[in-house]
Amino acid sequence: MAEHPLMFREGDPLLAFVRRHALALPEAREKVSHGRPAFFTTKVFAYFGGSVRRGPGVFERHDAAVMVLPDRDDEPALRQDARFWSPAYLGPSGWLGIDLDETDETELAELLDASYRRTAPARLVRRLDGVEDA
């Protein structure tokens, strides 16, 4: 099976922007998955870049974007926000994408935090909240 081509530039300042926030979360790491940087603990909580399916075999790439799994309480409102889009493959599982030129640093940090909380083990969420395990 052929590997996916890389769909990012290592020196991209927007990738550095996402990395700075994603890798600040407890035990967060980065790997390349399907040609894109993915941020994870035991499960992926964010991807740099994504795409939208526009028809059979037709995809619109969003290379300067982040895909996250939003807080369940916030998801309905985010789906009503025109800046967010439903990513190919992950959209049916609740993931949303947003182009990085449509968000600011505070909102990016909040989106990453919410996605991290939905995917990280409970002990890491407690650590994020400053609650140490006994």
N, C-alpha and C positions, 0 to 999 in steps of 0.2 A: 504494500500500500504506500503510495507516494505521500511525502510530507507536504503540509500546507506551505505555500510561499509566505515569507514574512510580509506582513502588511503594516509595518511601522518602521520608523527610522530611530535608531538607538539614541541619537542626539536631539530628538524632538523636544523642544522646551515644554510643550503641553504634556508629553509623557512624564517629564521631570516634575511637573506640577502635580499630576495624579500620584506619581510615586511618593512624593514628599508626604502626602496625606495618607495614602493607603499603607505605606510601610511604617508609619508612626503608630499604627494600631498593634496591640500586643500579639507577638509571634506571627505577624503577617509576613508572608513571603511572596515572591514573584516567580512565575514560570511562563513560558510561551506555550500557548494552547491554541490550536487551529490558526496559527500564524499571528496571534495577537498576545500582548502581555496580559496575563491574568494574575490577580492578586487573591491570595487564599490563606487559610489556616488549615483546617481539615477539608473544607469545601471552598470553592471559589466564591468570593463576595464582590468582585468587580473585574471588568474587562476594559482595556483601553481600545476603543474603536468598536465598530460593529457594522451591521447592515440591516436594511429593511427589504423584505421580499416585495417586489413590484409585479410579479407574475411568475409563471412556471419558468424556473431557471434564470429569472431576471432579478438582480439585486442592486440596490442603491447603497453604495458604501458610505460610511460615516467614519472616516479615519481619525478625525480629531474629536472624539466623543468618549463618553464613559457609559458603560452599561452596569446597572445595579439592580438588586432585589430590594425594592423599597419597603418601608414599614407598612404593614397591612392596613393600619388606620389612615395612613397618608396616601396609599395607592389610588383610591378613587379620585381624589383631588388632583393628583399628579397626572392621571390619565385624561383629565379635562384640560390640563395645561398644554397649549399647542406646541410648547418647546420640546415636550417629551414624545418619543416614538416607541413603537413596539418592535423590538429587534427580532430578526429572523431566528428561528429555532428556539430562542429563549423566551420570547414574548408570551407564548401560551402558558409558561410556568410562572408568570407574574413579573418578569424582568422588564425594565424600562431603560431606554437610552436617552441621553441628552448630549447635544453638541457642546463642546467646551466653550465656544464663543457665546453660548446662550446662558451660561451660569457664571457665578463668581466663586471665590475661594471659600466663603462661608457656606454657601449652598452645597458646593462639592463636598466639603468636610462632613456636612450633615447627611448627605446621601450615602457617602461611604460608611459613616458610622451606623446608619440604619441597616444597610446591607450586611455589614459585618455582624451586627447583633442578631440578624436572622440566620446566619450561617455558622458562626463560630461556636465552639463548645462553651457551655455555661461557665466553666472556670475562667475562660478568657474574657467573657462578658463581665464577670465579677471583677476581674483584674482591671478592665477598662473603667469600671465604676469605682475603682479604688478600694474594693472589698477583697481583702486577702483571704485565701483559704486557710482554715484552721489546721 
